[in-house]
Amino acid sequence: MDIEQLTRSQTILLTLLVSFVTSIATGIVTVSLMSQAPTGITQTINRIVERTVEKVVTEPAKSVAAAVGVTPTPAPAPVASKTETTVVVKEDDLAADSIAKVQGSMVKIIEKGASESTFYARGIIVDASGAIATDKYRIDPNQASEAIFPDGARIPITPRPSVPGISVLIFDPNFIATTTPKYSAAKLADLSKLRLGQAVIRIGGKGRDSVSNGVIASLPDASQEGEHLVETNITSTMPGAVLLTIFGDVIGLTTGTSLQSANTTYTPATSITTALNSKK
């Protein structure tokens, strides 16, 4: 075919075809050369291409704005976005974390110098000073005693005067600078927020820590005489065993008074608060 006999449309199409083929060939050669070029040259070429593209994109916008006599409006500053994430916490994981937290507040009370396996009762640390709440009827306040803290430290303890009508006794640890153990104070539950059927956990055991789970079977009766006990479906015979919510708040303790009523009842946290607030 004679090129001079081509129409204008055919000439344009031929030109586009040649340009297209040339572009493909140029791209293939460029990629081949880039793969063989040193890293420094490749990075330099990439920067040139990026800045060229950026200039090509921004310059037309400025030209159009200048042509119509409008001052370009600067882009608004980016606004920080807040992302909300929903975390699903299983009840089993929550209970396990609460047990571990309360274990850091529990002690074993023994006769001074005695074997750990012959302890009198368990106790729970209830304030930052290390004050320990336990069963009043299990321990002779005239007997020299010590507490084994969560980290294994054995600390001598001194009982406070008992409160009439309260089956909880408070002991104060006799810390010295070289024997201050690691511990955390437990949080006492608000009994007014307890509900029938609410899940609860008991930590006790005569040797290693053991746990049982259950529910609140009966709430304290304000009309009854003496301490208003919390009844559950969890048995406990270890003095000072701790009853807690699945969130780690201490509901009460096993005491002589609670065991006289039933081995499923517990002396409430309100008795701990009363004993703790009494004069030393």
C-alpha positions in Angstrom: 0.0 0.0 0.0 1.4 3.4 -0.9 1.5 5.7 2.1 0.8 8.8 0.0 -2.6 7.3 -0.9 -3.7 7.0 2.7 -6.5 9.2 3.9 -6.2 11.5 6.8 -7.9 9.0 9.2 -5.7 6.2 8.1 -2.6 8.3 8.6 -3.6 9.1 12.1 -4.4 5.5 12.9 -1.0 4.4 11.5 0.8 7.1 13.6 -1.0 5.9 16.8 -0.1 2.3 16.0 3.6 3.2 15.6 3.5 5.2 18.8 1.9 2.4 20.7 4.4 -0.2 19.5 7.3 2.2 20.2 6.0 2.8 23.7 5.8 -1.0 24.4 9.3 -1.5 23.1 10.7 1.4 25.1 9.0 0.0 28.3 10.5 -3.4 27.7 14.0 -2.0 27.1 13.7 0.3 30.2 12.6 -2.5 32.5 15.5 -4.7 31.2 18.0 -1.9 31.7 16.6 -1.0 35.2 17.0 -4.6 36.4 20.7 -4.5 35.4 21.4 -1.0 36.7 23.1 -0.4 40.1 20.8 0.4 43.1 21.9 4.0 43.3 20.9 4.8 39.7 17.5 3.0 40.1 16.7 5.1 43.2 17.6 8.3 41.4 15.4 7.4 38.4 12.5 6.5 40.7 12.8 9.9 42.5 12.8 11.7 39.1 9.7 9.8 38.0 7.8 10.5 41.3 8.6 14.3 41.2 7.7 14.5 37.5 4.3 12.8 38.1 3.7 15.1 41.1 4.4 18.1 39.0 2.2 17.0 36.1 -0.7 16.5 38.5 -0.4 19.7 40.5 0.5 22.1 37.7 -2.8 21.7 35.7 -4.8 22.5 38.8 -2.8 25.7 39.3 -3.1 26.7 35.7 -6.9 26.3 35.7 -7.3 28.3 38.9 -5.1 31.1 37.5 -7.1 31.1 34.2 -10.3 31.8 36.0 -8.8 34.2 38.5 -9.4 32.0 41.6 -6.9 31.6 44.4 -6.4 27.9 45.0 -7.7 26.8 48.4 -5.2 25.0 50.5 -6.1 21.4 51.3 -7.6 21.0 54.8 -5.4 19.5 57.4 -6.0 15.8 58.0 -8.4 15.0 60.8 -7.4 12.3 63.3 -9.9 9.5 63.1 -11.0 7.5 66.2 -11.3 3.8 65.7 -13.5 1.9 68.1 -12.6 -1.8 68.6 -15.0 -4.3 70.3 -13.1 -6.8 72.4 -15.0 -9.9 73.4 -14.0 -11.2 76.8 -15.0 -14.8 77.7 -16.3 -15.4 81.2 -13.7 -18.2 81.7 -10.8 -15.8 80.9 -12.3 -13.1 83.1 -12.6 -15.5 86.0 -9.0 -16.8 85.6 -7.7 -13.3 85.6 -9.7 -12.4 88.7 -8.4 -15.5 90.5 -4.8 -14.7 89.7 -5.3 -11.1 90.9 -6.8 -12.2 94.3 -4.1 -14.8 94.8 -1.7 -11.8 95.0 -3.7 -10.7 98.1 -4.0 -14.0 99.9 -1.8 -15.2 102.8 -1.5 -18.3 105.0 -1.4 -17.6 108.8 0.7 -20.0 110.8 2.2 -20.3 114.2 5.5 -18.5 114.3 8.3 -20.8 113.1 5.9 -23.6 112.2 5.7 -25.6 108.9 3.7 -24.0 106.1 1.6 -27.1 105.9 0.2 -26.6 109.4 -1.3 -23.2 108.9 -4.2 -22.0 111.0 -6.2 -20.2 108.3 -6.1 -18.3 105.2 -6.3 -14.5 105.1 -6.8 -11.7 102.7 -4.8 -8.4 102.5 -7.4 -5.6 102.6 -5.5 -2.4 102.5 -2.2 -0.9 101.2 -0.5 -1.2 104.6 -0.8 -5.0 104.4 -3.6 -5.4 107.0 -4.9 -9.0 106.9 -8.5 -10.1 107.5 -9.1 -13.7 108.6 -11.4 -15.9 110.8 -11.4 -14.7 114.4 -12.3 -18.0 115.9 -9.5 -20.0 114.3 -6.5 -18.1 115.7 -5.4 -17.5 119.3 -4.5 -13.9 119.4 -2.1 -14.6 122.3 -0.1 -17.0 120.2 2.8 -15.6 118.2 1.8 -15.9 114.5 3.2 -15.0 111.2 1.8 -14.7 107.6 3.2 -16.3 104.5 2.8 -13.7 101.8 2.2 -14.4 98.1 5.9 -14.2 97.3 6.8 -16.6 100.1 8.0 -14.1 102.6 7.2 -15.0 106.3 6.2 -11.8 108.2 5.4 -11.6 111.9 1.9 -10.3 112.5 0.1 -8.6 115.4 -3.7 -8.9 116.0 -5.9 -5.9 116.6 -8.5 -6.0 119.3 -11.5 -8.0 118.1 -14.8 -6.3 117.5 -17.8 -7.8 119.4 -20.3 -9.5 117.1 -17.9 -9.6 114.2 -16.2 -12.9 113.3 -13.4 -11.2 111.3 -10.1 -10.4 113.0 -7.5 -8.0 111.5 -3.8 -8.6 111.8 -1.1 -6.0 111.1 2.2 -7.2 109.6 5.5 -6.1 111.3 7.5 -5.2 108.3 11.1 -4.3 108.4 13.1 -2.6 105.6 14.7 -5.9 104.4 11.6 -8.1 104.5 8.9 -6.0 102.8 7.2 -8.6 100.6 5.3 -8.0 97.3 1.6 -8.0 97.6 -1.6 -6.2 96.5 -4.7 -5.2 98.5 -7.9 -6.8 97.5 -11.0 -4.8 96.6 -14.1 -5.4 98.7 -17.4 -5.9 96.9 -20.4 -3.7 97.3 -23.0 -6.1 98.7 -25.9 -3.9 97.7 -25.0 -4.7 94.0 -25.1 -8.5 94.5 -27.9 -10.4 92.7 -29.4 -13.8 93.1 -27.8 -16.2 90.7 -24.7 -14.1 90.2 -21.6 -16.1 89.4 -19.1 -16.3 92.2 -15.7 -18.1 92.9 -14.2 -19.5 96.1 -10.5 -19.7 96.6 -9.3 -22.0 99.4 -7.6 -25.3 99.9 -5.6 -26.8 102.7 -2.5 -27.2 100.6 -2.2 -25.6 97.2 -4.8 -23.1 96.2 -8.1 -24.7 95.0 -11.1 -23.0 93.4 -14.8 -23.7 93.0 -17.4 -21.8 91.1 -21.1 -21.4 91.7 -23.8 -18.8 92.2 -25.3 -16.7 95.0 -28.2 -18.7 96.4 -29.5 -16.2 99.0 -28.7 -12.6 99.8 -28.1 -11.3 103.3 -31.2 -10.8 105.3 -31.1 -7.5 107.2 -33.8 -8.7 109.6 -31.7 -11.5 111.0 -29.6 -11.1 114.1 -25.8 -11.0 114.0 -23.8 -10.9 110.8 -25.8 -11.0 107.6 -24.3 -14.0 105.8 -24.1 -14.6 102.1 -25.3 -18.0 101.0 -24.0 -19.8 97.9 -24.0 -23.3 96.5 -20.2 -23.7 97.1 -19.1 -25.6 100.1 -16.0 -24.5 102.1 -14.6 -25.7 105.4 -11.2 -23.9 105.3 -11.2 -20.9 107.6 -10.4 -17.7 105.8 -11.3 -19.1 102.3 -12.3 -16.2 100.1 -15.5 -15.7 98.1 -15.2 -13.3 95.2 -17.1 -12.1 92.1 -15.8 -13.0 88.6 -14.4 -9.4 88.5 -12.1 -10.1 91.5 -14.1 -8.2 94.2 -14.1 -10.0 97.6 -17.6 -10.8 98.8 -16.7 -12.5 102.1 -14.8 -15.1 104.1 -15.4 -18.5 105.6 -15.4 -18.0 109.4 -16.5 -19.9 112.5 -19.8 -18.0 112.4 -20.5 -18.9 108.8 -19.6 -22.6 109.3 -22.0 -22.8 112.3 -24.8 -21.7 109.9 -23.8 -23.9 106.9 -20.7 -24.7 105.0 -22.1 -22.9 102.0 -22.4 -19.5 103.8 -19.8 -16.7 104.1 -19.2 -13.8 106.4 -19.7 -10.7 104.3 -17.3 -8.0 103.3 -19.2 -5.5 105.5 -17.8 -7.4 108.5 -14.3 -7.0 107.1 -14.8 -3.2 106.7 -16.1 -2.9 110.3 -13.2 -4.8 111.7 -10.7 -2.8 109.6 -12.2 0.5 110.6 -12.0 -0.3 114.3 -9.2 1.2 116.4 -5.9 -0.5 116.4 
